[in-house]
Amino acid sequence: MPGAGDPVADRLRAGGRALLVLADPASVSILRQLARGPLESTELLGRVDYVSRSTYFERMRDLEELSLISRKRRVDVPPVTECRLAANGQRLLPVAALLDEWLGSAPQGPLKLGEAYATAAVKALAIGWGSTLLRWLAERPYSLTELEQAVDGLGYRKLERTVRDLAQAGLAERVAVRSRLCPYRVTPWGRRAAGPLTAAIRWERNAIPGRSALVTSVEAEGVLLLALPLVELPAGVNGTCILLVDADPSGAESLGGAVVRLMDGRPISWAPTAALGSAADCWVRGTASAWLDAGSDAFTEAPRRGGDAGLAEKVIAALREAGSARLSVAIGHSSESSRSY
């Protein structure tokens, strides 16, 4: 978990807190052990891998503060503290399972949640998301000079280190062009992080709304720009679709969104809605909550559609299949997902 000197401690965006919990090996080990059933505190400590007593109790306090676990002192002789997974912790397990699934397809080779290299990758994802770097790189390739203008508060040297960390983790890569600017772009694996990010945001907004950052235009545009290039529609499908996200509650101001142009079932361009230069064939619009809940059994309102309804439905279905909305659906099925985790 981030401390005062952590580079992401003051840059958390919606979803970032969940990512940082799951980036910490001790927290992952505690959640994994308690997913199997309640344990006495001393037994749990013995099962948590590679952690000191002080770190163990610090993580237990952190997890209890987020209502992920509960501790109850039993009136035994001597007194015994029983630890169990709370409802919020149960709901986080499917997010962990989805993050673990994404890590398993890492370009350098399969990673497993809770291990050292996976920790570095998840933390790089959290930093890239919190700093808004992933949102910008998801739009198009950017050079470091361009990113310095787009990203607030990092400075060139810190920006350079952060982009380098994203590249080392496999989330970003240099574009091979004849230019001394050396632009960077998101890798296909980095784009597939849209699924775990959606799941993490949805968990935070439902489970710990008071501790979660609000969904802003960065998240609304960022997840869509990451996922849209991955969509695959049936051959012969052509057209332009606008996807708009409104702030909660319904009727509040728009947070923006993205527009995608499809040719023969494949995306040939994607951009924020501000870049739309001509009329679109269809649109889909809903609140941030409606987008996060789209396709699940728990949603309270579905995104609205207009224009070519068939094209709109195909785009939404393709987004789910690509791993954006589809991955958020699994959050409601914790007992099944936690087995694979």
C-alpha positions in Angstrom: 0.0 0.0 0.0 1.3 3.5 -0.8 2.9 5.6 1.9 3.7 9.3 2.0 6.8 8.9 -0.2 5.2 6.6 -2.7 5.0 8.0 -6.3 1.3 7.2 -6.6 0.2 8.1 -3.1 -1.1 11.5 -4.1 -2.1 10.5 -7.7 -4.9 8.0 -7.1 -7.6 7.9 -9.7 -10.8 5.8 -9.7 -9.6 2.2 -9.6 -6.2 3.0 -8.3 -6.8 2.1 -4.7 -8.0 -1.4 -5.6 -4.9 -1.9 -7.9 -2.5 -0.9 -5.1 -4.1 -3.3 -2.7 -3.7 -6.1 -5.3 -0.1 -5.0 -6.1 1.0 -5.7 -2.5 2.1 -9.3 -2.0 1.2 -9.4 1.7 -2.3 -8.1 1.1 -2.8 -10.6 -1.8 -1.6 -13.5 0.4 -4.0 -12.4 3.3 -7.0 -12.2 1.0 -6.1 -15.5 -0.7 -5.9 -17.3 2.6 -9.1 -15.8 4.0 -10.9 -16.6 0.8 -10.8 -20.3 1.9 -12.5 -19.5 5.2 -12.0 -17.8 8.6 -8.6 -18.2 10.4 -7.2 -17.4 13.8 -4.8 -14.5 13.5 -1.7 -16.5 14.6 -2.5 -19.2 12.0 -3.1 -16.7 9.3 0.3 -15.1 10.1 2.0 -18.5 9.7 0.4 -18.9 6.3 1.2 -15.5 4.8 4.4 -15.8 2.7 7.5 -13.7 3.2 6.2 -11.1 5.7 7.4 -9.8 9.0 5.0 -9.5 12.0 5.1 -5.7 11.8 4.2 -5.7 8.1 1.5 -8.4 8.7 -0.3 -6.3 11.3 0.1 -3.1 9.3 -1.5 -4.8 6.3 -4.3 -6.2 8.4 -5.1 -2.7 9.7 -5.1 -1.4 6.2 -7.4 -4.1 4.9 -9.7 -3.7 7.9 -9.8 0.1 7.3 -11.1 -0.6 3.8 -13.7 -3.1 5.2 -12.0 -5.9 3.2 -11.5 -8.1 6.3 -13.0 -8.2 9.8 -11.4 -9.3 13.1 -13.3 -10.5 16.1 -11.8 -11.3 19.5 -13.3 -14.6 20.9 -13.7 -15.0 24.6 -11.3 -18.0 24.9 -8.5 -18.7 27.3 -6.2 -17.4 26.1 -8.2 -14.9 24.0 -8.2 -15.6 20.3 -8.7 -13.2 17.3 -10.6 -14.7 14.4 -10.1 -13.1 11.0 -12.5 -13.5 8.1 -13.1 -11.9 4.7 -15.8 -9.2 4.8 -18.4 -8.6 2.1 -16.1 -6.0 0.4 -13.3 -8.5 0.4 -15.5 -11.2 -1.2 -16.4 -8.7 -4.0 -12.8 -7.9 -4.6 -11.8 -11.5 -5.3 -13.2 -11.5 -8.8 -11.3 -8.3 -9.6 -8.2 -10.1 -8.4 -9.0 -13.1 -10.5 -9.4 -10.9 -13.6 -6.1 -9.1 -12.9 -4.4 -12.5 -12.5 -5.9 -13.6 -15.8 -4.5 -10.5 -17.5 -1.1 -11.0 -15.9 -1.1 -14.5 -17.2 -0.9 -13.2 -20.8 2.1 -10.8 -20.1 4.3 -10.4 -23.2 7.5 -11.4 -21.3 5.8 -14.6 -20.0 3.0 -15.5 -17.6 2.9 -13.7 -14.3 1.0 -14.6 -11.1 -0.6 -12.1 -8.8 1.3 -11.7 -5.6 4.7 -12.5 -7.1 7.5 -10.0 -7.5 7.4 -9.4 -11.3 3.6 -9.2 -11.1 3.8 -6.7 -8.4 6.0 -4.5 -10.6 3.5 -4.8 -13.5 0.4 -4.0 -11.4 2.2 -1.0 -9.8 3.2 0.2 -13.2 -0.4 -0.1 -14.3 -1.5 1.9 -11.3 1.1 4.6 -11.9 0.3 4.8 -15.6 -3.3 5.1 -14.8 -3.0 7.6 -12.0 -0.6 9.9 -13.9 -2.9 9.8 -17.0 -0.1 8.5 -19.2 -2.1 5.5 -20.3 -5.0 7.7 -21.3 -2.8 9.7 -23.6 -0.9 6.8 -25.0 -4.2 5.0 -25.7 -5.2 7.8 -28.0 -2.2 7.8 -30.2 1.6 7.5 -30.1 3.2 10.4 -28.1 6.8 11.6 -27.7 8.1 12.5 -24.3 8.1 16.1 -25.3 4.4 15.9 -26.2 3.6 14.0 -23.1 5.3 16.6 -20.9 2.7 19.1 -22.3 -0.2 16.8 -21.8 0.5 15.3 -18.3 0.4 17.6 -15.3 2.7 17.5 -12.4 5.4 15.0 -13.3 8.2 17.0 -14.9 10.4 15.7 -17.7 12.8 13.5 -15.7 10.0 11.8 -13.7 8.0 11.5 -16.8 10.9 9.8 -18.6 11.3 7.3 -15.7 7.6 6.5 -15.5 7.4 5.8 -19.3 10.5 3.7 -19.0 8.9 1.7 -16.2 5.7 1.2 -18.4 7.9 -0.1 -21.2 9.8 -2.4 -18.9 6.5 -3.8 -17.6 5.3 -4.4 -21.2 2.5 -1.8 -21.0 4.1 0.6 -23.5 6.6 0.4 -26.4 8.6 2.7 -28.7 7.3 3.2 -32.2 9.8 2.4 -34.8 9.9 5.7 -36.8 12.7 7.8 -38.3 12.5 10.6 -35.8 14.6 11.7 -32.9 11.4 12.2 -30.9 10.9 8.4 -30.4 7.2 8.3 -29.7 5.7 5.7 -27.4 2.4 3.8 -27.6 0.3 1.3 -25.6 1.0 -2.3 -26.3 -1.8 -4.7 -27.1 -1.4 -6.2 -23.6 -1.6 -2.8 -22.1 -4.8 -2.2 -24.0 -6.3 -5.4 -22.5 -5.8 -3.8 -19.1 -9.0 -2.0 -19.8 -10.8 -5.0 -18.4 -9.1 -5.1 -15.0 -9.3 -1.3 -14.8 -13.1 -1.3 -15.4 -13.5 -4.0 -12.8 -11.3 -2.1 -10.3 -13.3 1.2 -10.8 -16.6 -0.6 -10.5 -15.6 -2.3 -7.3 -14.4 1.0 -5.8 -17.5 3.0 -6.7 -19.8 0.3 -5.3 -17.8 -1.0 -2.3 -15.9 2.0 -1.0 -17.4 5.2 -2.6 -16.1 7.4 0.3 -12.5 6.2 -0.3 -12.6 6.2 -4.1 -11.8 9.1 -6.4 -14.7 10.1 -8.7 -14.9 9.0 -12.3 -13.8 11.9 -14.4 -13.3 12.4 -18.1 -9.8 10.8 -17.8 -11.3 7.5 -16.8 -14.3 7.8 -19.1 -12.1 8.4 -22.1 -9.2 6.4 -21.0 -10.9 3.0 -20.7 -12.8 3.5 -24.0 -9.6 4.5 -25.9 -7.8 1.5 -24.5 -10.5 -1.0 -25.4 -11.9 0.3 -28.7 -8.9 -0.7 -30.9 -9.4 -4.3 -29.7 -13.1 -4.7 -30.9 -13.9 -7.1 -33.6 -17.2 -7.0 -35.4 -18.5 -9.2 -38.2 -17.0 -8.7 -41.6 -18.8 -6.1 -43.6 -19.8 -3.9 -40.7 -19.0 -0.2 -41.4 -19.8 3.0 -39.7 -19.0 5.5 -37.0 -20.2 5.2 -33.4 -20.0 7.8 -30.6 -19.8 6.5 -27.0 -20.6 9.2 -24.4 -20.2 9.1 -20.6 -22.2 11.4 -18.3 -21.3 12.2 -14.7 -23.4 10.6 -12.0 -26.2 11.2 -11.2 -28.1 10.9 -14.4 -28.6 14.3 -16.1 -25.3 15.7 -14.9 -22.7 17.1 -17.3 -20.9 15.0 -19.9 -17.5 13.6 -19.1 -16.8 13.1 -22.8 -16.1 9.8 -24.4 -14.7 8.4 -27.6 -15.7 7.9 -31.2 -14.7 4.9 -33.3 -14.8 4.4 -37.1 -15.2 0.9 -38.3 -14.4 -0.6 -41.7 -15.2 -4.2 -42.6 -15.7 -4.9 -38.9 -12.4 -3.5 -37.7 -11.6 -0.2 -36.0 -9.5 2.1 -38.3 -9.6 5.2 -36.1 -10.5 6.1 -32.5 -10.3 9.4 -30.7 -11.9 11.5 -28.0 -15.3 12.8 -28.9 -13.8 16.3 -29.1 -12.0 15.2 -32.2 -15.2 14.2 -34.0 -15.2 16.0 -37.4 -18.4 14.6 -39.0 -21.7 13.1 -38.2 -21.8 9.6 -36.8 -24.1 6.7 -37.7 -25.0 5.9 -34.1 -24.4 6.9 -30.5 -24.5 5.3 -27.0 -24.8 7.4 -23.9 -25.1 6.7 -20.2 -23.8 7.7 -16.8 -20.5 6.4 -15.5 -22.4 3.9 -13.3 -24.4 2.7 -16.3 -21.3 2.1 -18.3 -19.5 0.3 -15.5 -22.6 -1.9 -14.8 -23.4 -2.5 -18.5 -24.1 -6.2 -19.1 -24.2 -7.2 -15.4 -27.3 -8.4 -13.5 -26.9 -5.5 -11.1 -27.2 -2.4 -13.3 -29.9 0.1 -12.5 -29.9 1.8 -15.9 -28.7 0.8 -19.3 -26.8 3.2 -21.6 -29.2 4.8 -24.1 -28.8 4.2 -27.9 -29.6 6.3 -30.9 -29.2 6.3 -34.7 -28.3 2.9 -36.2 -29.4 0.7 -33.3 -28.0 -2.4 -34.9 -24.5 -0.9 -35.2 -24.7 0.4 -31.6 -25.6 -3.0 -30.2 -22.7 -4.6 -32.2 -20.2 -2.1 -30.8 -21.3 -2.6 -27.2 -21.2 -6.4 -27.6 -17.7 -6.2 -29.2 -16.5 -4.0 -26.2 -17.7 -6.7 -23.8 -16.0 -9.4 -25.8 -12.8 -7.3 -26.0 -12.7 -7.3 -22.2 -14.0 -3.9 -21.1 -17.6 -4.2 -20.0 -17.4 -8.0 -20.1 -14.9 -8.2 -17.3 -17.0 -6.0 -15.0 -19.8 -8.6 -15.2 -17.8 -11.1 -13.3 -17.7 -9.0 -10.1 -21.2 -10.2 -9.2 -20.1 -13.8 -9.2 -17.5 -13.9 -6.4 -17.8 -17.5 -5.4 -17.1 -18.8 -8.8 -14.3 -16.4 -9.7 -12.5 -16.8 -6.3 -11.8 -20.4 -7.0 -9.5 -19.6 -9.9 -7.9 -16.8 -7.9 
